[in-house]
Amino acid sequence: MPGDLRFEVPSSISLRPFMPADVPAVAAIEALVSPEPWSERLFADEFTVASARRHWLVAEETSPDVEQGLMIVGFGGMMFVADEGHLMNVATHPDHRRRGIAAALCAALFADAAERGMASLTLEVRISNVGARELYRRFGFVPVSSRRDYYRNADGTREDALILWLHDLGSALAPATSPNTSPGS
Ligand SMILES: CC(C)(COP(=O)(O)OP(=O)(O)OC[C@H]1O[C@@H](n2cnc3c(N)ncnc32)[C@H](O)[C@@H]1OP(=O)(O)O)[C@@H](O)C(=O)NCCC(=O)NCCS
């Protein structure tokens, strides 16, 4: 196995499909974590794309602090073109980092990609994003090329993207995380 997939996920975390009603909560997390955040409109537009070409999940935590008892703490989404899956976005609320949430989201998204017959996965990541790069490294992604000045920073400067690929999808999915995935996700 190319990756290093020993992650623990708290039992209070569950994964389920992203739904239109989740857009404000997901966009709020995105606004907190990204220098170039997706707008609510951009997230909402994802629901207009055929489900064969997209897969989005949210991670929820049981919380006594919210009326419904569940709070969205992370999300992630993939697009599919031919036999390639592209991780479009993944994020965890800053108060819930290093609890295995992004790893659980990625594991579920990548397992679904394998079930859809994807041969390989790709994504772009900021060169400075050490945490995300380490997460992807553990799934077996390797840097293959870069895109110069691909991202814009808050101060107006630009930053290169690293383009990562995982070509050995099947073998990268050893049982390591145990997210509590709802039926249908
Ligand atoms: C990157 C990000 C999604 C990670 O989310 P997370 O839920 O905290 O990640 P996990 O807890 O699942 O981490 C799994 C593993 O990834 C690696 N990792 C995650 N964050 C890390 C960090 N800041 N530094 C080093 N390694 C890190 C570790 O190996 C970690 O395992 P460990 O905690 O047992 O050491 C989160 O920091 C985030 O939302 N960042 C802003 C959005 C973003 O950059 N998204 C990626 C776009 S390409």
The ligand as a Tripos MOL2 file, in Angstrom:
@<TRIPOS>MOLECULE
LIG
   48    50     1     0     0
SMALL
NO_CHARGES

@<TRIPOS>ATOM
      1 C1         -6.2190   20.1350    5.5890 C.3       1 LIG1
      2 C2         -7.4570   19.8850    6.4580 C.3       1 LIG1
      3 C3         -8.6360   19.5500    5.5470 C.3       1 LIG1
      4 C4         -7.1850   18.7130    7.4160 C.3       1 LIG1
      5 O1         -8.3750   18.4710    8.1430 O.3       1 LIG1
      6 P1         -8.3910   17.6470    9.5280 P.3       1 LIG1
      7 O2         -9.7770   17.1660    9.7430 O.co2     1 LIG1
      8 O3         -7.7580   18.4400   10.5970 O.co2     1 LIG1
      9 O4         -7.4410   16.4370    9.1510 O.3       1 LIG1
     10 P2         -7.3590   15.0220    9.9070 P.3       1 LIG1
     11 O5         -7.5810   15.2040   11.3680 O.co2     1 LIG1
     12 O6         -8.2490   14.0660    9.2040 O.co2     1 LIG1
     13 O7         -5.8440   14.6680    9.6420 O.3       1 LIG1
     14 C5         -5.4490   13.4020    9.1560 C.3       1 LIG1
     15 C6         -3.9490   13.4040    9.0040 C.3       1 LIG1
     16 O8         -3.5380   14.3960    8.0350 O.3       1 LIG1
     17 C7         -2.2940   14.9940    8.4820 C.3       1 LIG1
     18 N1         -2.5340   16.3810    8.8670 N.ar      1 LIG1
     19 C8         -3.7070   17.0360    8.9130 C.ar      1 LIG1
     20 N2         -3.5050   18.3310    9.2810 N.ar      1 LIG1
     21 C9         -2.1740   18.4670    9.4840 C.ar      1 LIG1
     22 C10        -1.3590   19.5580    9.8720 C.ar      1 LIG1
     23 N3         -1.8660   20.7750   10.1320 N.pl3     1 LIG1
     24 N4         -0.0190   19.3590    9.9570 N.ar      1 LIG1
     25 C11         0.5160   18.1460    9.6830 C.ar      1 LIG1
     26 N5         -0.2220   17.0560    9.3270 N.ar      1 LIG1
     27 C12        -1.5350   17.2230    9.2160 C.ar      1 LIG1
     28 C13        -1.8580   14.1940    9.7000 C.3       1 LIG1
     29 O9         -1.1440   13.0820    9.2190 O.3       1 LIG1
     30 C14        -3.2050   13.7630   10.2640 C.3       1 LIG1
     31 O10        -3.1180   12.6170   11.0980 O.3       1 LIG1
     32 P3         -2.7450   12.8090   12.6660 P.3       1 LIG1
     33 O11        -3.6340   13.8880   13.2080 O.co2     1 LIG1
     34 O12        -3.0410   11.4470   13.2200 O.co2     1 LIG1
     35 O13        -1.2910   13.1840   12.6930 O.co2     1 LIG1
     36 C15        -7.7810   21.1390    7.3300 C.3       1 LIG1
     37 O14        -6.6070   21.6000    7.9450 O.3       1 LIG1
     38 C16        -8.4290   22.2660    6.5850 C.2       1 LIG1
     39 O15        -9.6490   22.3470    6.5040 O.2       1 LIG1
     40 N6         -7.6170   23.1730    6.0180 N.am      1 LIG1
     41 C17        -8.1420   24.3100    5.2590 C.3       1 LIG1
     42 C18        -8.7560   23.8390    3.9500 C.3       1 LIG1
     43 C19        -7.7280   23.1100    3.1300 C.2       1 LIG1
     44 O16        -6.5570   23.4740    3.1060 O.2       1 LIG1
     45 N7         -8.1910   22.0740    2.4200 N.am      1 LIG1
     46 C20        -7.3450   21.3270    1.5150 C.3       1 LIG1
     47 C21        -7.3950   21.9770    0.1820 C.3       1 LIG1
     48 S1         -6.3120   21.1140   -0.9830 S.3       1 LIG1
@<TRIPOS>BOND
     1     1     2 1
     2     2     3 1
     3     2     4 1
     4     2    36 1
     5     4     5 1
     6     5     6 1
     7     6     7 2
     8     6     8 1
     9     6     9 1
    10     9    10 1
    11    10    11 2
    12    10    12 1
    13    10    13 1
    14    13    14 1
    15    14    15 1
    16    15    16 1
    17    15    30 1
    18    16    17 1
    19    17    18 1
    20    17    28 1
    21    18    19 ar
    22    18    27 ar
    23    19    20 ar
    24    20    21 ar
    25    21    22 ar
    26    21    27 ar
    27    22    23 1
    28    22    24 ar
    29    24    25 ar
    30    25    26 ar
    31    26    27 ar
    32    28    29 1
    33    28    30 1
    34    30    31 1
    35    31    32 1
    36    32    33 2
    37    32    34 1
    38    32    35 1
    39    36    37 1
    40    36    38 1
    41    38    39 2
    42    38    40 1
    43    40    41 1
    44    41    42 1
    45    42    43 1
    46    43    44 2
    47    43    45 1
    48    45    46 1
    49    46    47 1
    50    47    48 1
@<TRIPOS>SUBSTRUCTURE
     1 LIG1         1 GROUP 0 **** ****
